[in-house]
Amino acid sequence: MNADSTDRSTDRSTDRGTDRSTEPAWLLVTRREVVSRITDKSFLVGTVLMVAMLVGFIGFTAWQDGRTDEATLAATPDAAEMASAIEESAPEVDDRVEVTVLEVDDRDAAEAALREDEADAWLHPADGGWQLTSESSEQDSLTDVARAVVRQQVLAENAADVGSTVEALEAGSTVSTDFLRGDAEKASVAEAVGFVFVFLFYFAALVFGMQLASSVIEEKQSRIVEIIAAAIPLRHLLAGKVLGNTALAMIQLLVYLAVGLVGLTFTPYKSFVPDLSGPTAWFVGFFFAGFVALACLWAVAGSLASRTEDLQATSTPLTMLMLVMFFGGVSLDGRGQVIASFVPPVSAVVMPKRILAGGVAWWEPLLALGLLAAFAAVTVWVGERLYRRALLQTGGRVTLRQAWAAAE
């Protein structure tokens, strides 16, 4: 009985070893990359800290938008009437500002109230108008409310003096804004989310790319890659590294996006969450295609170097490309933005921003994603050739020309 059990156990162990040995080499490398990184404390701590920062920022934004700014306004007898008007009309100008009037006897009492933090500002007549005096810093919200109320009160008094009304004096003087697509609030939200998209792509491509290139250099410098090359094809090693880092980057990205969208539901911008879901899905697709292309280039940058010190030189063109993508994604608009949204790899960050803004034809994202995927395919093909021919060359930094012309 015990012998049979031992035989069956041995058979199962043999089967498992056989199953593992028949797995594609690139899958083994991918699993190693994912497992080694996802169990790394620095990776986990970094992810948790980023999530905590994101939650904290969203929470602060929600608190900031929902809080009431309380301000105490000191007023001498000659400004008491105007100060009372500001107190009463403040909610109409800004419902997040609450003004309380502190009546003081004279200038000395007002200045004492400012120095002792009993009042935030002192209202008094000055040079034919009104002046707000604060202790040492500008009271922005109180100033905005005071200016609006004082203007309205003075206009009403001047209009009464000439036998007219404020409405008649202001007739035809208003300037409103409008958008061909959406509205102002939606445009501001889209702009903010678009910046987040650009930053997330830049951050992930830079962090994971540097780590990928560094791991290639470590294996090359320690000569471990020669042992690996004797066991599996180098193209499988490259595929595993690229896919492993892509999987990790996608996991992080999905976590950040999920936290961001859920967090928005607790802010005054929760009504925009359904409108953001579609562009977010498009961004994930563009992120995947763009990241695969850049990850392959980072692996090439690592294979061209023989020492860690060489990475700065071999990766300079790539970092410059990423800076172009970042600043292009942030600053481009108008016709330049439209053109860039079809030019890989910049389209990985520019087209999602256009989708957020709205007014994009259904075929434009499909065409841009197709062009980006084609660019990624070409990059992988070229990168695979450079990687294989440069990885086993030692003795100094390898140039792109040398890697391309080297024998298999």
PyMOL commands that set and color helices and strands:
alter all, ss='L'
color gray80, all
select helices_A, chain A and resi 2-21+25-38+41-66+77-93+107-115+140-161+166-170+184-221+224-231+234-264+270-304+308-331+334-340+347-357+363-391+400-405
alter helices_A, ss='H'
color red, helices_A
select strands_A, chain A and resi 69-75+97-103+121-126+129-133
alter strands_A, ss='S'
color yellow, strands_A
deselect
rebuild
show_as cartoon
